[in-house]
Amino acid sequence: MPHSLRFDARNTRDWSRLAWQARYHPQALVRVAGVSRRQLQRLCQDRMGLGLEEWLFRQRLMAAGFLLPETGSVKRAAFAAGYPSAAQLCREFKRYHGITPGKYLQRFRYWWG
């Protein structure tokens, strides 16, 4: 990886960009960030206050939340955010937010057209 694209632990935009590029998988993030898994876990805990897996879980869920109104479809948002199925997105989204992604999309459309 060219040095200009290397991971900068101080830049949180780098974190989100690389998480997206790694499809929110820890091992893939280690590869694209160019650091060891242990170093990445330590940096994540220090910078974000979360474990690596929990931070990636939240990042992917947040990406799906942004993608739902953009794609207009739970299935398309799930696959675009790196979920293996729409069902997995539905389970995780409801557990975390208390509503299904379909209901979230309905509310979004109601309030924002």
C-alpha positions in Angstrom: 0.0 0.0 0.0 1.5 3.4 -0.9 2.4 5.6 2.1 -0.1 8.3 1.2 -2.9 5.7 1.7 -1.5 4.3 4.9 -3.7 4.3 8.0 -3.4 7.4 10.3 -4.6 6.4 13.8 -5.2 10.1 14.6 -7.6 10.7 11.8 -11.0 9.2 12.5 -12.0 9.6 8.9 -9.3 7.1 8.0 -10.8 4.7 10.5 -14.3 4.9 8.9 -12.9 4.8 5.3 -10.8 1.7 6.0 -13.6 0.0 7.9 -15.8 0.4 4.8 -13.0 -0.8 2.6 -12.5 -3.9 4.8 -16.3 -4.5 4.7 -16.2 -4.3 8.5 -14.3 -7.5 9.0 -11.4 -7.3 11.6 -8.9 -9.4 9.6 -9.5 -7.4 6.4 -9.1 -4.2 8.4 -5.8 -5.4 9.7 -4.6 -6.0 6.1 -5.8 -2.6 4.7 -4.6 -0.7 7.8 -1.1 -2.3 7.6 -0.9 -2.8 11.3 -1.1 -5.9 13.6 -4.4 -7.0 14.9 -3.2 -6.3 18.5 -2.0 -2.8 17.6 -5.4 -2.1 15.9 -7.3 -3.4 19.0 -5.2 -1.2 21.2 -5.6 1.9 19.0 -9.3 1.3 18.8 -9.7 1.0 22.5 -7.5 4.1 23.1 -9.1 6.3 20.3 -12.7 5.1 20.3 -13.2 3.7 23.8 -14.5 0.4 22.2 -13.2 -3.0 21.4 -12.4 -3.5 17.7 -15.3 -5.9 17.0 -17.8 -3.6 18.8 -16.6 -0.6 16.9 -16.8 -2.4 13.6 -20.3 -3.7 14.5 -21.4 -0.1 15.2 -19.8 1.3 12.1 -21.5 -1.3 9.8 -24.8 -0.6 11.5 -24.4 3.1 11.0 -23.5 2.6 7.4 -26.6 0.5 6.9 -28.7 3.3 8.5 -27.3 5.8 6.0 -27.8 3.4 3.1 -31.4 2.5 3.9 -32.9 5.8 2.6 -30.3 6.0 -0.1 -31.0 2.6 -1.6 -34.7 2.5 -0.6 -34.4 -1.2 0.2 -33.4 -3.2 3.3 -31.9 -5.9 1.1 -29.8 -3.5 -1.0 -28.6 -1.6 2.1 -27.7 -4.9 3.9 -25.5 -6.1 1.0 -24.0 -2.6 0.4 -23.0 -2.4 4.1 -21.4 -5.8 4.0 -24.0 -8.0 5.7 -24.3 -11.5 4.3 -28.1 -11.3 4.4 -30.9 -8.8 4.9 -32.1 -11.0 7.8 -28.8 -10.5 9.7 -29.1 -6.7 9.2 -32.7 -6.9 10.5 -31.7 -8.8 13.6 -28.8 -6.5 14.5 -30.6 -3.3 13.6 -33.7 -4.2 15.8 -31.5 -5.4 18.7 -29.5 -2.2 18.7 -32.2 0.4 17.7 -35.4 -1.2 18.9 -37.1 -1.1 15.5 -36.6 -3.0 12.3 -34.8 -1.4 9.3 -38.1 -1.5 7.4 -39.8 0.5 10.1 -36.9 3.0 10.2 -37.1 3.4 6.4 -40.9 4.1 6.7 -40.3 6.7 9.4 -37.5 8.3 7.4 -39.8 8.6 4.3 -42.6 10.0 6.5 -40.4 12.7 8.0 -38.1 13.5 5.1 -40.2 12.5 2.1 
